Amino acid sequence: MKHQSLIVGFSVATLVSGFALAHGGGPRGGKRHMDTNQDGKITLEEALAGAKTRFAKIDANKDGAITKDEAKGPFARKLEKKDTNKDGKLNLAEMEAGVRSWFQNADKNKDSVLSGDELRMGHGRGGHCGDKGKKGKA
């Protein structure tokens, strides 16, 4: 009986801690991959590194540009907006500019780190590409 109580106790603790990690104060959703040192915060350097990694994944033909053919889902719908030089494709500099804009707008206390509420507020669809973290914006 004592053994069974221990198993139940560990199971509950595991579930609770898993839920807390999934819904806690650290980076959430699409931002979690940016927190490379797993400290629950995102620096501009981490955000830019995440953008570079994402860019490399999306740029299927490795020509240094993302076209509508390579982009999928919400990112494809935003490509035209992010294409600041209007050449029909997104280069890494344009993507990084979007990340810098998103980061600057999300960093409400201007401490050069996104954490807690800043990450939750900046969690809007596609926010790390310069959407200023506002949900429902394309």
Secondary structure as the mmCIF struct_conf table of DSSP 4:
data_model
#
loop_
_struct_conf.conf_type_id
_struct_conf.id
_struct_conf.beg_label_comp_id
_struct_conf.beg_label_asym_id
_struct_conf.beg_label_seq_id
_struct_conf.end_label_comp_id
_struct_conf.end_label_asym_id
_struct_conf.end_label_seq_id
HELX_RH_AL_P HELX_RH_AL_P1 LYS A 2 HIS A 23
BEND BEND1 GLY A 24 GLY A 26
HELX_RH_3T_P HELX_RH_3T_P1 GLY A 29 MET A 34
TURN_TY1_P TURN_TY1_P1 THR A 36 ASN A 37
BEND BEND2 ASP A 39 GLY A 40
STRN STRN1 LYS A 41 THR A 43
HELX_RH_AL_P HELX_RH_AL_P2 LEU A 44 ILE A 58
TURN_TY1_P TURN_TY1_P2 ALA A 60 ASN A 61
BEND BEND3 ASP A 63 GLY A 64
STRN STRN2 ALA A 65 ILE A 66
TURN_TY1_P TURN_TY1_P3 LYS A 68 GLU A 70
HELX_RH_AL_P HELX_RH_AL_P3 GLY A 73 LYS A 82
TURN_TY1_P TURN_TY1_P4 THR A 84 ASN A 85
BEND BEND4 ASP A 87 LYS A 89
STRN STRN3 LEU A 90 ASN A 91
HELX_RH_AL_P HELX_RH_AL_P4 LEU A 92 ALA A 106
TURN_TY1_P TURN_TY1_P5 LYS A 108 ASN A 109
BEND BEND5 ASP A 111 SER A 112
STRN STRN4 VAL A 113 SER A 115
HELX_RH_AL_P HELX_RH_AL_P5 GLY A 116 MET A 121
TURN_TY1_P TURN_TY1_P6 GLY A 122 GLY A 122
BEND BEND6 GLY A 124 GLY A 124
TURN_TY1_P TURN_TY1_P7 ARG A 125 GLY A 126
HELX_RH_3T_P HELX_RH_3T_P2 GLY A 127 CYS A 129
TURN_TY1_P TURN_TY1_P8 GLY A 130 GLY A 133
TURN_TY1_P TURN_TY1_P9 LYS A 135 GLY A 136
#
